[in-house]
């Protein structure tokens, strides 16, 4: 059923019918942001990275990705570092015999560098890489077109997907206030629309193509959930043209256009 022909009724949207459990952690997200900005780990712009980290965290909460305590601890540490960068430098203290305290920003850079080395080593083990790239879907309502199971992300990471959602949410139409007449949106209907468009157009489609911008936040997130379910079923593949490029979607087994590059 398409959005244009969906029946309408008076509804109040109360949430999305799925919980998403991720196996990547906050250091994975920080490395993703640093790589997106193409900066060296020793030159991380703390204020900018903090703002982006908090944006991603908000988007993850909005699309029902379970946020572990590690993410919240990291967010608090980044907020502290950001506040330190905005304050005038403190006067030099009198020399004391106590051991000097390491600059928190230097400590963050050191931890990221160590984790980067560990991550590169782990990625050489295909089993470790597959485990970290998985997410788990758990529907909280029945008959919503979603089933519980693991989703393996191959050519893109979870944070690539979150970044794509975040960019569209910034351009989203405002949601109607109160109880209004809206077409009932479902993951099941959006899955049918996506498969029909991919079969009809016979080409890769971007995430924004499939959402159909301009769109509301609800439409964007329902489309995202539909893509995750199709990935779980292995009916589609997603990839990215270059680091930070748009998320592209194709039917599984479709031929990749000649000369196309994939972010690694």
C-alpha positions in Angstrom: 0.0 0.0 0.0 1.5 3.3 -1.0 1.4 6.5 1.0 -0.9 8.1 -1.5 -3.5 5.4 -1.2 -3.2 4.6 2.5 -6.4 4.8 4.5 -6.6 7.7 7.0 -7.9 7.7 10.5 -7.5 9.8 13.7 -4.3 8.6 15.4 -1.7 9.8 17.9 1.7 8.4 17.1 3.2 6.8 20.2 6.5 5.3 19.1 8.2 2.8 16.8 7.5 -0.9 17.0 11.1 -2.1 17.5 14.1 -2.0 19.7 17.6 -2.0 18.1 20.6 -3.4 20.0 24.0 -2.4 18.7 27.4 -4.1 19.3 29.5 -1.1 18.5 30.5 1.2 21.3 31.2 4.9 21.9 34.9 4.7 20.7 33.6 3.2 17.4 31.4 6.3 17.0 34.2 8.7 17.9 36.5 7.0 15.3 33.7 7.2 12.8 33.3 11.0 13.4 37.1 11.6 13.3 37.3 9.7 10.0 34.3 11.5 8.5 36.1 14.8 9.2 39.4 13.4 7.9 41.3 14.6 10.9 44.3 13.0 12.7 43.5 11.5 16.1 46.0 13.8 17.6 44.2 16.9 16.2 40.6 16.1 17.1 38.5 19.3 17.3 36.9 18.6 20.7 34.0 21.1 20.5 32.9 20.0 17.0 33.3 16.3 17.7 31.3 16.7 21.0 28.4 18.4 19.1 28.3 15.7 16.5 28.6 12.9 19.1 25.6 14.3 21.0 23.6 14.7 17.7 24.3 11.0 16.9 23.3 10.0 20.4 20.0 11.9 20.1 19.3 10.3 16.7 20.1 6.8 18.1 17.6 7.4 20.9 15.0 8.7 18.5 15.2 5.5 16.3 15.1 3.3 19.4 18.7 2.1 19.4 19.5 1.0 23.0 22.1 3.4 24.5 24.5 1.7 26.9 26.0 3.4 29.9 29.3 3.7 28.1 27.8 6.1 25.6 26.4 8.3 28.4 29.7 8.3 30.2 31.6 9.3 27.0 29.0 12.0 26.3 29.5 13.5 29.8 33.3 13.4 29.4 33.1 15.1 26.0 30.8 17.8 27.4 33.4 18.4 30.1 36.2 18.6 27.6 34.1 21.0 25.4 33.5 23.3 28.4 37.2 23.4 29.1 38.0 24.5 25.6 35.5 27.4 25.9 36.9 28.7 29.2 39.9 31.0 29.5 43.0 29.1 30.5 43.6 28.8 34.2 46.6 30.6 35.7 49.6 28.4 36.2 49.5 26.9 39.6 52.5 27.1 42.0 54.9 24.3 41.6 54.0 21.3 43.7 55.5 17.9 44.3 52.3 16.1 43.3 52.3 14.1 40.1 51.0 16.2 37.2 47.4 15.3 36.1 47.1 14.3 32.4 45.2 16.7 30.1 41.7 15.0 29.6 41.9 15.8 25.8 45.3 14.1 25.6 43.9 11.1 27.5 41.0 10.9 25.0 43.3 11.0 22.0 45.5 8.3 23.6 42.5 6.0 24.2 41.3 6.5 20.7 44.7 5.8 19.2 45.0 2.6 21.3 41.5 1.5 20.3 42.2 2.3 16.6 45.2 -0.1 16.7 43.0 -2.7 18.5 40.2 -2.3 16.0 42.5 -2.6 13.0 43.9 -5.8 14.4 40.4 -7.2 15.2 39.2 -6.4 11.7 41.8 -8.8 10.4 39.8 -11.5 12.0 36.6 -11.8 9.9 34.6 -13.4 12.7 35.3 -10.5 15.1 34.5 -8.0 12.4 31.1 -9.7 11.6 30.1 -9.8 15.3 30.9 -6.1 15.8 29.0 -5.0 12.7 25.8 -6.8 13.6 22.8 -5.2 15.2 19.8 -7.0 16.7 16.1 -6.1 16.0 13.5 -6.9 18.6 9.9 -6.0 17.7 7.8 -4.8 20.6 4.5 -5.2 18.8 3.1 -8.1 16.8 2.1 -8.1 13.1 4.2 -5.0 12.3 6.1 -6.5 9.4 9.2 -6.9 11.6 10.7 -10.1 13.0 13.4 -10.5 15.7 16.9 -11.3 14.4 20.4 -10.2 13.6 21.2 -7.7 10.9 24.7 -7.9 9.4 25.9 -4.6 7.9 28.6 -5.4 5.3 29.6 -2.4 3.2 28.4 0.3 5.7 28.5 0.7 9.5 25.7 1.3 11.9 27.0 4.9 12.3 26.9 5.4 8.6 23.2 4.6 8.7 22.7 6.8 11.8 24.5 9.6 10.1 22.2 9.3 7.0 19.1 9.4 9.3 20.5 12.3 11.2 21.0 14.4 8.0 17.4 13.8 6.9 15.9 14.5 10.3 17.5 17.9 10.1 15.5 18.6 7.0 12.3 16.9 8.2 8.9 18.5 8.0 7.4 19.4 11.4 5.1 16.8 12.8 1.4 17.8 13.1 0.5 18.8 16.7 -2.1 16.9 18.6 -4.5 14.3 17.3 -4.9 14.8 13.5 -5.9 12.8 10.5 -2.8 11.1 9.1 -2.2 8.2 6.8 -1.3 5.2 9.0 2.3 4.4 8.5 3.6 0.9 8.9 6.9 -0.8 8.3 5.1 -3.5 6.3 3.7 -1.0 3.8 7.0 0.8 3.5 8.8 -2.5 2.8 6.4 -3.2 -0.1 7.0 0.3 -1.5 10.8 -0.1 -1.3 10.8 -3.5 -3.1 8.4 -2.2 -5.8 10.6 0.9 -6.5 13.8 -1.1 -6.7 12.1 -3.6 -9.0 10.6 -0.9 -11.2 13.5 1.5 -11.5 16.2 -1.2 -11.8 18.9 1.0 -10.3 20.5 1.9 -7.0 18.4 4.3 -5.0 19.6 6.6 -2.2 18.1 6.5 1.3 16.6 10.0 0.7 15.1 8.7 -2.6 13.3 6.0 -0.7 12.1 8.4 2.0 10.7 10.8 -0.5 11.9 14.1 0.9 10.3 16.4 2.1 9.0 14.0 4.7 8.2 14.0 8.4 10.4 12.5 11.1 8.0 9.6 11.4 8.2 8.8 7.7 12.1 9.0 7.8 12.3 6.6 10.7 9.7 4.1 9.4 11.7 3.9 6.2 14.9 3.3 8.1 13.3 0.5 10.1 12.0 -1.0 6.8 15.5 -1.0 5.4 16.8 -2.8 8.5 14.1 -5.5 8.2 14.9 -6.0 4.5 18.6 -6.3 5.4 17.7 -8.9 8.0 15.9 -10.8 5.3 18.9 -10.4 3.0 16.5 -9.0 0.3 18.6 -5.8 -0.2 22.2 -4.6 0.1 23.3 -1.2 1.2 26.6 0.5 0.3 28.3 3.9 0.2 30.1 5.7 -2.5 33.2 6.9 -0.7 33.6 7.8 2.9 30.7 9.9 4.1 28.8 9.6 0.9 25.1 8.8 0.5 23.7 5.4 1.5 22.7 3.5 -1.7 20.3 0.6 -1.7 19.9 -2.2 -4.3 18.2 -5.6 -4.5 20.4 -8.5 -3.3 22.4 -10.0 -6.2 22.0 -6.9 -8.4 25.1 -6.1 -10.4 27.2 -3.2 -9.0 27.8 -0.5 -11.6 31.2 -0.6 -13.1 33.8 1.7 -11.5 31.7 2.1 -8.3 33.7 2.5 -5.1 32.7 1.4 -1.7 33.7 3.0 1.6 35.9 0.8 3.7 
